[in-house]
Amino acid sequence: MVRMSAEERRESVIRAAMHEFARGGYHGTSTEAIAKRVGVSQPYLFRLFPSKQALFLATAERCLRETREVFAAAAEGLEGEEATLAMANAYSRLIAEEPDKLQMQLQMYAGVAAAEAAGDHRLGELVRKGWTELWDTVHVPLGGDVTETTSFMAYGMLINTLTAMGFPPGHRVWEGLYPPAPAPVDGSAGAGE
Protein backbone atom coordinates (compact mmCIF):
# COMPACT_ATOMS: atom_id res chain seq x y z
CA MET A 1 0.00 0.00 0.00
CA VAL A 2 1.32 3.42 -1.00
CA ARG A 3 1.35 5.96 1.82
CA MET A 4 0.22 9.52 1.19
CA SER A 5 2.59 12.38 1.74
CA ALA A 6 1.63 15.03 4.29
CA GLU A 7 0.66 17.36 1.42
CA GLU A 8 -1.57 14.68 -0.15
CA ARG A 9 -3.14 14.00 3.23
CA ARG A 10 -3.66 17.75 3.72
CA GLU A 11 -5.46 17.88 0.37
CA SER A 12 -7.69 14.98 1.32
CA VAL A 13 -8.50 16.69 4.64
CA ILE A 14 -9.51 19.89 2.83
CA ARG A 15 -11.77 17.92 0.45
CA ALA A 16 -13.36 16.09 3.38
CA ALA A 17 -13.72 19.34 5.32
CA MET A 18 -15.44 20.97 2.33
CA HIS A 19 -17.97 18.15 2.31
CA GLU A 20 -18.58 18.22 6.06
CA PHE A 21 -18.58 22.01 6.52
CA ALA A 22 -20.86 22.40 3.49
CA ARG A 23 -23.46 20.31 5.26
CA GLY A 24 -23.05 21.32 8.87
CA GLY A 25 -21.40 24.73 8.85
CA TYR A 26 -18.62 25.64 11.21
CA HIS A 27 -20.41 25.00 14.49
CA GLY A 28 -22.35 21.95 13.32
CA THR A 29 -19.30 20.07 12.04
CA SER A 30 -16.95 18.13 14.27
CA THR A 31 -13.30 17.60 13.53
CA GLU A 32 -13.97 13.99 14.44
CA ALA A 33 -16.32 13.66 11.45
CA ILE A 34 -13.72 15.19 9.14
CA ALA A 35 -10.94 12.94 10.46
CA LYS A 36 -13.18 9.88 10.10
CA ARG A 37 -14.08 10.80 6.50
CA VAL A 38 -10.37 11.00 5.63
CA GLY A 39 -9.36 8.00 7.71
CA VAL A 40 -6.97 9.79 10.04
CA SER A 41 -6.95 10.39 13.76
CA GLN A 42 -7.94 13.74 15.24
CA PRO A 43 -4.41 14.28 16.61
CA TYR A 44 -3.06 13.79 13.08
CA LEU A 45 -5.66 16.21 11.72
CA PHE A 46 -4.45 18.79 14.24
CA ARG A 47 -0.85 18.25 13.13
CA LEU A 48 -1.97 19.32 9.63
CA PHE A 49 -4.19 22.17 10.83
CA PRO A 50 -3.61 23.67 14.29
CA SER A 51 -7.30 24.28 14.95
CA LYS A 52 -10.78 23.76 13.58
CA GLN A 53 -10.83 27.44 12.66
CA ALA A 54 -7.58 27.08 10.67
CA LEU A 55 -9.13 24.17 8.79
CA PHE A 56 -12.32 26.15 8.07
CA LEU A 57 -10.26 29.10 6.84
CA ALA A 58 -8.20 26.84 4.54
CA THR A 59 -11.37 25.23 3.22
CA ALA A 60 -13.05 28.61 2.62
CA GLU A 61 -9.98 29.89 0.79
CA ARG A 62 -9.93 26.77 -1.37
CA CYS A 63 -13.61 27.09 -2.24
CA LEU A 64 -13.19 30.73 -3.30
CA ARG A 65 -10.01 29.99 -5.28
CA GLU A 66 -11.52 27.06 -7.16
CA THR A 67 -14.62 29.10 -8.02
CA ARG A 68 -12.39 31.92 -9.26
CA GLU A 69 -10.42 29.43 -11.38
CA VAL A 70 -13.66 28.19 -12.99
CA PHE A 71 -14.56 31.75 -14.03
CA ALA A 72 -11.05 32.50 -15.30
CA ALA A 73 -10.85 29.32 -17.38
CA ALA A 74 -14.31 29.86 -18.86
CA ALA A 75 -13.61 33.46 -19.86
CA GLU A 76 -10.12 32.89 -21.22
CA GLY A 77 -9.81 34.68 -24.56
CA LEU A 78 -13.42 35.94 -24.43
CA GLU A 79 -14.92 39.34 -23.78
CA GLY A 80 -18.30 40.90 -23.14
CA GLU A 81 -21.41 38.78 -23.80
CA GLU A 82 -19.36 35.73 -24.82
CA ALA A 83 -17.44 35.87 -21.54
CA THR A 84 -20.65 36.42 -19.58
CA LEU A 85 -22.35 33.36 -21.09
CA ALA A 86 -19.25 31.18 -20.76
CA MET A 87 -18.75 32.09 -17.09
CA ALA A 88 -22.47 31.70 -16.29
CA ASN A 89 -22.62 28.29 -17.91
CA ALA A 90 -19.38 27.16 -16.25
CA TYR A 91 -20.66 28.25 -12.84
CA SER A 92 -24.01 26.52 -13.39
CA ARG A 93 -22.13 23.30 -14.20
CA LEU A 94 -19.89 23.73 -11.14
CA ILE A 95 -22.75 24.02 -8.67
CA ALA A 96 -24.69 21.21 -10.34
CA GLU A 97 -21.72 18.83 -10.44
CA GLU A 98 -20.09 19.87 -7.15
CA PRO A 99 -22.89 20.97 -4.84
CA ASP A 100 -20.46 21.10 -1.89
CA LYS A 101 -18.93 24.24 -3.45
CA LEU A 102 -22.24 26.09 -3.37
CA GLN A 103 -23.14 24.88 0.11
CA MET A 104 -19.66 25.84 1.36
CA GLN A 105 -20.06 29.34 -0.07
CA LEU A 106 -23.34 29.74 1.79
CA GLN A 107 -21.78 28.41 5.00
CA MET A 108 -18.90 30.88 4.60
CA TYR A 109 -21.27 33.84 4.32
CA ALA A 110 -23.23 32.72 7.37
CA GLY A 111 -19.97 32.04 9.19
CA VAL A 112 -18.69 35.54 8.44
CA ALA A 113 -21.84 37.10 9.88
CA ALA A 114 -21.58 35.03 13.07
CA ALA A 115 -17.83 35.58 13.49
CA GLU A 116 -18.06 39.33 12.88
CA ALA A 117 -20.88 39.60 15.44
CA ALA A 118 -18.59 37.87 17.94
CA GLY A 119 -15.72 40.25 17.14
CA ASP A 120 -13.60 37.74 15.18
CA HIS A 121 -12.69 39.24 11.81
CA ARG A 122 -10.35 36.57 10.38
CA LEU A 123 -12.96 34.71 8.35
CA GLY A 124 -14.55 37.96 7.18
CA GLU A 125 -11.20 39.30 6.01
CA LEU A 126 -10.43 36.07 4.13
CA VAL A 127 -13.87 35.86 2.49
CA ARG A 128 -13.95 39.56 1.57
CA LYS A 129 -10.48 39.24 0.01
CA GLY A 130 -11.50 36.11 -1.90
CA TRP A 131 -14.77 37.65 -3.03
CA THR A 132 -12.94 40.79 -4.22
CA GLU A 133 -10.58 38.58 -6.24
CA LEU A 134 -13.62 36.76 -7.65
CA TRP A 135 -15.14 40.14 -8.58
CA ASP A 136 -11.90 41.16 -10.34
CA THR A 137 -11.76 37.85 -12.22
CA VAL A 138 -15.23 38.53 -13.62
CA HIS A 139 -14.74 42.29 -14.04
CA VAL A 140 -11.85 42.13 -16.54
CA PRO A 141 -13.53 39.93 -19.21
CA LEU A 142 -16.63 42.08 -18.92
CA GLY A 143 -14.57 45.02 -20.11
CA GLY A 144 -14.16 46.58 -16.70
CA ASP A 145 -17.82 47.59 -16.75
CA VAL A 146 -19.01 47.96 -13.15
CA THR A 147 -22.69 47.65 -14.09
CA GLU A 148 -22.09 44.42 -16.03
CA THR A 149 -19.96 42.98 -13.25
CA THR A 150 -22.54 43.91 -10.61
CA SER A 151 -25.31 42.36 -12.68
CA PHE A 152 -23.33 39.16 -13.24
CA MET A 153 -22.50 38.77 -9.57
CA ALA A 154 -26.06 39.61 -8.51
CA TYR A 155 -27.48 36.96 -10.82
CA GLY A 156 -24.91 34.50 -9.47
CA MET A 157 -26.08 35.12 -5.92
CA LEU A 158 -29.70 34.71 -7.04
CA ILE A 159 -28.77 31.39 -8.67
CA ASN A 160 -27.02 30.36 -5.43
CA THR A 161 -30.12 31.17 -3.39
CA LEU A 162 -32.61 29.46 -5.72
CA THR A 163 -30.40 26.39 -6.01
CA ALA A 164 -29.90 26.18 -2.24
CA MET A 165 -33.66 26.38 -1.73
CA GLY A 166 -34.04 23.38 -4.05
CA PHE A 167 -36.06 24.92 -6.87
CA PRO A 168 -36.18 22.29 -9.62
CA PRO A 169 -35.15 22.95 -13.22
CA GLY A 170 -38.03 24.35 -15.21
CA HIS A 171 -39.66 26.03 -12.22
CA ARG A 172 -40.97 29.49 -13.09
CA VAL A 173 -38.49 31.17 -10.71
CA TRP A 174 -35.74 30.38 -13.23
CA GLU A 175 -37.49 32.31 -16.01
CA GLY A 176 -36.04 35.64 -16.92
CA LEU A 177 -32.53 35.07 -15.64
CA TYR A 178 -30.09 36.89 -17.87
CA PRO A 179 -27.61 35.77 -18.90
CA PRO A 180 -29.56 32.58 -19.40
CA ALA A 181 -27.95 30.18 -17.00
CA PRO A 182 -29.47 26.73 -16.78
CA ALA A 183 -30.70 25.52 -13.45
CA PRO A 184 -28.79 22.59 -11.97
CA VAL A 185 -29.15 19.51 -14.11
CA ASP A 186 -31.18 17.47 -11.64
CA GLY A 187 -31.72 19.82 -8.72
CA SER A 188 -29.13 17.85 -6.74
CA ALA A 189 -27.71 20.99 -5.15
CA GLY A 190 -30.91 21.46 -3.18
CA ALA A 191 -31.23 22.56 0.39
CA GLY A 192 -30.78 19.07 1.80
CA GLU A 193 -27.34 18.59 0.29
Secondary structure as UniProt FT lines:
FT   HELIX           6..24
FT   TURN            25..28
FT   HELIX           31..38
FT   HELIX           42..48
FT   HELIX           52..75
FT   TURN            76..77
FT   HELIX           80..97
FT   HELIX           99..117
FT   TURN            118..119
FT   HELIX           122..139
FT   TURN            140..144
FT   HELIX           146..164
FT   TURN            165..166
FT   TURN            169..170
FT   HELIX           172..174
FT   TURN            175..176
FT   TURN            188..189
FT   TURN            191..192
//
